[in-house]
Amino acid sequence: MSAKVKAKPIPAWYAAHWPKWMVGLLGFILYAQTVSYDYTLDDAIVIYENQFTKEGIKGIGDIFSHDTFYGFFKVAGKSQLVAGGRYRPLSQLVFAAEWQLFDRSPMVGHLINALAYAFLCLLLFLTLESLLAPVLSSRIQFPVAWITALLFTVHPIHTEVVANIKGLDEILALMGCLAAMFIALKEKGGSKASWLAGGIFLLALLAKENAITWVAVIPLAWILLEKASWMHTFRKAVPWFIAAVLYLMIRYSILGKGGGDPVTELMNNPFLKWDGSQYVSMNLSERLGTIGVTWLRYLQLMVFPHPLTHDYYPRQIAIHNLGTPAALAGWLLFLAMGTGVFYFWRKERVVAFGLAYFLVTFSIVSNLIVPIGTNMSERFLFMPGLGLLLIAGYYWARWVHEATTRMPWFILAILLLAFSVRTVVRIPAWKDNFTLFRTDIKVSGNSAKLNNALGGELTVQASHNEDGDQRQKMLEEAIPYLQKAIEIHPTYRNAYLLLGNDYFYLARYEDAVTSYQRALAISPGYQEARDNLQLAYREGGKFFGEKANDIPKALTYLQQAYTLKPTDYETLRLLGVAYGISGQSAQAVIYFKKALEGKPDDAEAMFNYGTALLNTGQEAAGNDYIQKAIAKNPEIKKRYGME
């Protein structure tokens, strides 16, 4: 069926300004509630714990000369834990400017995201209206652009991008691509618009690397929708190609060629499986099968966006063979879409372009061409999903045009309302990390990462809770989540660390020690686990000495703490006390002396050393140190009942 249908009078409201402004306004209204929310997820990596962002304007040079994650990890190599690294300086530049002007202000970040999204939705409508003009009649052109833009604006799948401040990179990337296309469409014979479009496209690439797929999108748009010749298409696309090459050169100069040894950490490579003793790569059938299942899930979320979650890490998506029904369905649907591009190439150019656009932009996040470090994520549909929504908008506009009743508009209104309500209901989950993890664990209960995150967040929240009963309850609640994270991912060193922290706060020092030791067995250089292990030995020694009255065990723990950190004053003091209580006065003198050497001006250290000397019969020296302690701090006499 031809896209051109019998002309009808064009309704006056098509030419009015309110429909297009409605799109932008709706986008802002939906996400206005986020301005009262906190930072979440990777906001720490790119904003409030990133040293370059926190330097404001002074950090711009480092932002453009380092991997995006370097300012968070601050250690060479760690920023490229995910294959290929990340180079997205444009959004980080915006975050640095925000920090310069407003310091730590998630409210400003959320406000900018909401405004940027509103502008993006408006720009989408304007760009589609121009893009579709050569291939559609004026009566179809406007409703296709308007309906597509409305569906994009309200689609619940976008909540992750807009409600999470870090998602500005996705917004800016798509905004830059659309702005470049809009400007290129306005070219009237000269080449200035094309070169300006190429410059803006470069900015889109600096926002996020997935914009590189538009190098293929642009020629497809000119050929399918502008009906341009291949030669004319190539000429118009030259500035885009140059921008892409320039970006790749910049990226290579900063990050290098990437590659190297395969990533062997499950949280950065979902295509690993546990063989009982170690992680090994999935076989080809398992890899392709698991990918096919995620593809099917993506399509389902575009049509029926429920349930939503931010976390699809292993094993939220289970391992599937290529022969399983869900995997086959995913592959067959995508093959059908690929076939559809050629089938509709001349019959329905808008449909062909929508399918091609989706497949091209989705390719970079599909896990088929390049690894992305996780099975899938809802934010990865932000750019590709537009192609499917364009097809929906096209057929809906055709239905509106051919219908003799207002039924198409009525059903569209119901769908838009349903999507809007789903969006508004979903957004509060992004209030803060604790709320997000609490909400999404109900969906992503098989994700090692989310179980670990919720267990860790419960531990942190409990450590700041002054209500003893509530604190105890939260600490106990965290344990099953952390244990499940370890069950899913047996070499999850961070889960062992957090479990150790939880046991530490519960004063279960033996369990804490065991957890930290397991973390170190997995990663011997894990400094945080080593530091926490020393604290667990020290505080455990104190507990066994003071509360359990088990001096031998206290000494065993304290000696372990001493081995790990021989200069720790509190460990030395406790060793002196424990040896003194056990009647080993000579040993007490040794450790109290070392404590005093660490704090030579500390009155308590002087007093303890003096007392230990007295207990070994060195009365003159002992009294001398005791008097020095009293002179430095007269409260010593009162504290130890010497008045």
N, C-alpha and C positions, 0 to 999 in steps of 0.2 A: 504494500500500500504506500502510495507517495506521501511525503510529509506535507505537501501542499494540498490543502483541501479547499472546498468552495468558500469563497470569501464571504464574510458577514461584516456588518458594520462594527467598527472597533469601539468598544465601550469607552466613554469619556474618562472613566477612572483609571484606564491604562496609562493615560498621559499625565495623570496627576502626580504630584510629588509625594503624597502621603504613603503610598504603598512601599516605595523604596526606603523611606525614613522609618517606616514601621519595622522593617527587617533589623536595622541597626538598633533601634530602641528596644525591641524585644530581646535582642542579644544581651544588652546591658542589664535590663530588668531581671532576666533570669539569674544572672550571676552577681547582682548587686549585694546579695546577702553575704558574699564571701569577704567583704571588706572588714568584717569583725573577726575573721579567722586568723589562725597562727600559721607559721611555716610548717610544712610537712615533707616527708620523704627526702628526696634529693635536694631540697632547698638548702640543707646543711652543706652539701658538697659544693654548690655553686654560689651560695650567698653567705649565710651568717657564720659559717666555719671555713670560708675560703679566704685565705690571707690576701689575695690579690683584690677580690671584691671589696673587702673591708678597708683597703687602702684608698678607695674612692678613685678620684682622677689620677692619683699617683700610681695606681696599679694598672693603668691601661696598657702601658708598655709590656708588662709581664703577661697580661691577659692575651695579648695578640702574639706573644712569643712563646707560649707554653700550651701544653694540653689543657683542656678545660678543667680537668680534675686535679691538675698538679697543685694548684693553690690549696687544695684540701688535704691531699696526702703528704705534700711537702717532701716527698722522697722520689727520686728518679726511678722510673720503672713501675711503681705502684699505680700511677695514673693510667697505665695501659693494661690493667688487669683484664679488661674486655678487649678481644682482638681488634686491632686497628686503631685504638685510641679514639679520643673525642676532641674535635676542634670546632668550637661554636662561640667565637669571641663576641659576636654582635649582641646576643642576649645578655652575656655576662657584662658587656659594656653598659647596658641599660641598668643592670643590677648595681654596678659600681657607681653609676651616677645617682641612683636612688640612695645608696649608702652615704655618698658624699653630701647629699642635700638633707636627708632625713634620718641618717644613722640606721639603727635597727628598726624597721617599720614594716611588718608584714601587711599592715593596712594599705600602705602606698602600693606595695607590690600587687596585692589583689585588685586594687582599684585600676591600676595600669592594665592588668590582664583583662579585666572586664571591659574597659574602654577599647583596648586593642581588638578584642573579640568582636565587639559591636561594629567597629570600623571594618574589620575583615568581612563580616556578613554583608555589610552594605557594598563593599568593594566587589564581593562575589556576585551580587546581583547585577551591578553595573557592567562588570566584565562579561558575564554570560549574555547579557542583553546585546552587547556589541558583537560578541563572538558568534552568536546564533543568527544574526541579521542576514547574512548571505544565503543561508540554507533553509530558513523558515519564513513563513509569511508573517507579517507584522502582528496578525491576530494570535498566532501561536507563540511567536518569539517572546513576548512579554510574560505571559503566564508561565512558560517553561522556566524562564530566568527567576521569576518571583517565587514560584512553588519550590523550585530547587533550593533557592536561598533560604526560604522559610524552613524547609525540612532540615537543611544543614544547621540553621540557627538553633533549633529546638532539640536536635537529636541528642539523646542522653549519653551516647558514646563519647561525647566531647567533654563530659564533666571532668575527666582526669586532666585534660590539657588546660582547661580554663581555671578550674578551682585550685590547681597546684601551680604555684608561682613559677616554678622551674619550667612549666609548660609554655612559657612565653617563647621559647626557641621554636616550637612547632607553629605557633601563631605567626611569628615574624617570617618564618620560612615560607609558609603558604601565602602570607600577605605580600611578600616580595615577589613571588612567582606571579600572582594575579595582577599586581600593579605593573610588573614588566609586560605582561600580556596585554593589559588594558592600554598601555602607552603604545605598544607596537601596533595594536589594532587601529590607532588613530593616525598612523603614518599615511601621509598623502603624497606619495611620490618621492620625497626626500628620504635621506637615511638617518637624520638626526634622531628621530624617535626610536629607531632600531638600536642605535648605539646607547641611547639613554636607557632603553629597556635592558640592554646587556649589562649596564652598570648596576641597575637595580637588582637584576638577577644575581649578580655577584654578591650583593648584600644578603639576598635570600640564602645563598650557599654558606655565607659566614654565620648565618643564624643557625642552620642545621644542615648536615650533609645530605639528607634525603632529598633536598631540592635538586640534586644533580640529575634526578630522573626526568626533570622538565626539559633536558636537552633532547629527549625523545618526544616528550609531550608536544612541544612547540611545532615541530614539523608535522606531526599528526594533525594538529589543530588546523594548520594552514591548508593541508592537503584535503582533509575531510570536510571541514566546515567553511573555510575560506575559498575552497575549490581552486587553490593556487597551483601553478605548474611546479614540477619538481625543481626546475632551475630557479624560479622565483622564490620557492620555499627555502632552498639552500642559501640564496642571497640574504634573505631576511633573517635566517637563523645563524649567520656567521657571528654576529656579536654575542649570541648566547653561547656558541661553541668556544669563543675566545674567553669569555667570562669563566666557563667551566674549566678550561685548561689553566687559566691563571689561578683559579682557586686550588686546583689539584697541585700546582707547583708550590703555592704558599703552604698548603697542608703538608706536602712532602718535606719541605724545608724545615717545618716545625716538628712533625711527628716521625719523620723517616718513612721507610717503605712498609713498616709493620711486618706482619708475618712472624717468623721465628717458630719456637716450639709450640705445639698445640696446648691450649689452655686445659689444665687438668683439675680445676676446681669446679665442682658441680654448679655452684651459684653463678658461674660465669660461662659455663658450657653445659647446656641441658641435655646434650646428646652423649652423656656418659651413663654407664650403669654399673652397679655394684655386683661384683662376682663372688662376694663372700669375704674377700680379703683386700681388694683394691678396686679402683675405678678403671673400667676399660671402655673403649668406644663402642657405641651401638653398631650393630651390623647395618648394612644398607637398607634392608627391609624395615628394620625398626626405626631408623632415622626418617625414611620417606613416609612410613606409616604415621609416625608421631607428627610430622609436618602436615600431612593430609588432615589429621584430626583438628589441628589448630586452624587450618584454612576453613574447614567446615564451621568451626566455632565462630570465626570472624564473620562469615556470611550470616550465621544465625543472629549475631549481635546487631548486624545492620538492619535486619528485618524485625527482630524481636529482642530489644536490648534489655534482657533480664535473664539471670541476675548479673549485676555489675560488680566488678572487683578490680583493685589496682594490682593484684598479684597473681601471676600465672607461672610462678617459678616451680621447679621440680619439687614434688611430683603432683602438683595440682593437675597438670596434664600428664596422664599416665603414659607409659611406653606402649605403643601399638605397632603391630606388624602391618605391612602394606595390604595384607589380605583382609583385615578387619573391616566390617561394613562402614564404620564412620570414616576410616582412612580412605577407602575406595570412593565414598561419596564426595569427600573433599577434593580428591584428585579429579574425579569425573566432572564435577561442577566447574572447576577451573579450566579443565580442558574444553569444556563446552563454551565457556566464556571466550577462550582463545579462538575457537572455531567461529564463534559468533562475530568476532571482529571482521572476519573475511566474508561471512554470510551477509552481514548487514552493510558491508562497505559501500555499496551503491544504492541499496534499497532504503536503508534508514541510517543516514550518516551520523546523526546525533547518537543513536544507539551504538554504532560502531566506535565512535569516539569515546563514549562513556565507558565501554568495556575495555578499550585499549588504554585509556587513561588509568583505570583502576589497576589493570594488570602491570602496567609499566611502573606506576608509583608504588604499588604494593611489592614489587619484586625485591626492592632493597631491604624490606623488613620481613620477607617471607621465610627467611632461614634457608632458602634453597640456594641462593647465590652467594651471600656473605653471612657469616654467623653474627647474631645480634646479642648473644649472651643470655637470652632467656627464651622460653618457648613462644610467648606472645605477650602482647600488651594492648589494652584498649586504645592507648594514645597512638599506636601505630596505624590506626584506621583514620586518623584525623585528616590527613591529606588524601589517601587513596579512596576513602569512602565517598568523596565528592563525585566520583565517576558513577557510582551506583545510584546516588541521589539524583544526578542529572538524568539518568534513564527513567527513574520514577517520575521526576518532574515533567519529562517529555511526554510520557504516556498519559499522565494525569491531565496535562494541558490538552492533549488530543481528545481525551474523554470529555473534558469541559466543553470543548469546541463542538463536538458532535452530539452531545446530550441535548435533549429537549426539556430537561428539568434541571433543578439546582442540586440534584443528588450528588454529583461529583464534589461540589463545593461543601456540601453538608458533611460528607464522609471525610474530606480533607480537614475540615474544621475539627472533627472528632479526633482524627489522628494527631493533628498538631497539638490539641489540648492534652491528649494522652501522653505524648512525648514531653510536653512542657511540664506536666505534673510529675512524670518520672524523673525529669531533670531536677526539678525543685526538691523532690524527695531525696534524691541521691546526693545532692550538693552538701548537706550538713555532715555527711560522713567525713568530709575534708576539713572539718573544724580544727583538728590538731592530730598529731600522730596517734595518741591514745584512742581517740574516737574512731579514727580510720581503721586502726588495727582491730579494735573491738568489733566494728561493723563487718569488716571483710573476712574475718576468720570464720564467720558463719558460711561463707561461700568458698573460701580458699583454705579449707581445713587440712588439705593434703600438701600445702606448700611449706617446705622446710624454712624458707626465708620468713614467711609471715608468722609461723609458730615461734620462730626465734625472736622476731621483732616484737610480738606481743608479750612474750615472756620477759624480754629485756625491758620493755616499757613498764610493765607491771612492777618489776624490781626497782626501777628508777623512781616511779611514782611512790612506791612503798617507802623507799629510803628517805623521802621528804615528808612523809605523813607522820604527824605528831600523835595521832590516835593509835595507841598501841595495839588494840584489838584489830582495827582496820588494817594497820600495817602488817600484822601477822597474817591476816586473811589474804591480802594481796600477794605476799611473798609465797604463801602456800599455793595460791592459785597459779602462780607463774611456773611452778615446777613441771606440771604435766605438759605445758606447751613447749618448754625447752627440751624435755625428754622426747617428745614427739619429733621435734626438729632433728634431734640426734638419731632417732630411729629411722627417719626418712633419709638422712644424710650422715652416715656413720663417722665421717671425718670432718664434721663441721666444727672447726676449732672455735669459732666465735660463740657457738651454742654452748660448748663446754665452758668457755670463759664466763658467759652470763649465768649459767647454771651454778658455777662456783661462786659468783657474786651473790646469787640468791641464797645459797647455803650459808655464806659468810654472814649476811644480814640476819639469818635465822639462828646464828651461833652454832650451826652444825659444821664445825670446823673440820672434822674428819672427812665429811662429804665434800666440803669445799676444796680441801687439799687434793682429794682424788680427782675432782673435776679439773682443777688447774693442771695437775700432772698429765692428764689425758690430752689437754690442749697442747701442752708442751711436747708430748710424745708425737703428736701430729705435726707440730711446727716448732722445732727446738729453739728457733730464734724469736719466738713470740714474746716480746718484751713485756707486754701488758699482763700476760698470764704469769710470767716470772715474777713481776712486781707484786701481783695479787697473791701469788703463792707465798711469798715472803710475809705478807701481812697476815695471811691465814695461819701460818705457823706461829707468828708472834702473838696474835690475839688468841689463838688456840692455846698456846702455852700459858698465857695470862688466865684464860678461862679455867684450864685444868688445875692451875695452882691456886687461884682465889676462890673459885666456885665449886669445883669437884674435889678439891683437896688431894689431888693426885700429883704430887711433886715430881716423881720419876717421869711421868708422861709429860708434865709441863717442861721439864728440862730437855726431854727429847725434842719436843716441838721448838723450843727456844734455840736449841743448838742448830736445828735446821734453818731457822730464820737467820741466825747469825752467819751460817755458811753462805746463804744467799746474799746477805748484805751486812758485812762485818762492821760497817760504820754507823748503823742505825742506833741512835741513842736509846730509844725506848726498849729495843731488844737487849742492849747491853745492861740497861737498868734492871729489867725483869730477870735477866740471868743472875745478876748480883743478888737480887732479892731471893730468887729460888735457891741458889747455892747457900745463901745465908740461913734460910729456913731449914734446909736439909742438914745444917751443921758443917758444911764445907766452907769454912770461913776464908781459907786461903784462896779458893776459887772465886769467892765473892769479891775479895780485894782486887783480883785481876780484872774482873768485868766492870766493877765500879770505877776502877782507875781508867779503863778505856772509855767509859762513859764521860768521865771528867775531862779527858783529853779532847773529846769531841765538843764539850761545852765547858771550857775552862772558867768561865765567869758565872756559871749557873750555881745558885746557892744550894739547891736540892742535891745536885751532883757532888758538891763539896761535902755536904752533910752525910750523904750515903757512903762516900769514900771514907770519911772520918770515922763513922760508926763501924764500918768493916775493919778498919785498922785497929780500933779498940777491941773488937772481938778476936783479933789475933794477938792481942797483948801489946800492941804498939800504942801505948797510952799517950805519949807525948805528941807523936805525929797525929794520932787520931783526934785528940783534943784541939790541936792547932787547926785542923781542917774544920772541925765543928764550930770553933769560935769565928773562923773566917766566914763560914756560912751564915751564922747569926748576925755578924756585922753587916753582911751584904743584904740580908733579909731577916729582920727581927721577928717576922711572923713564924719563922722556923721553930722558935721555942714553944710558941703556942700550939703549933700544928702537931708537934711531937711530945706535948705534955711536959715540957721542961721548966715551966713556971711554978 
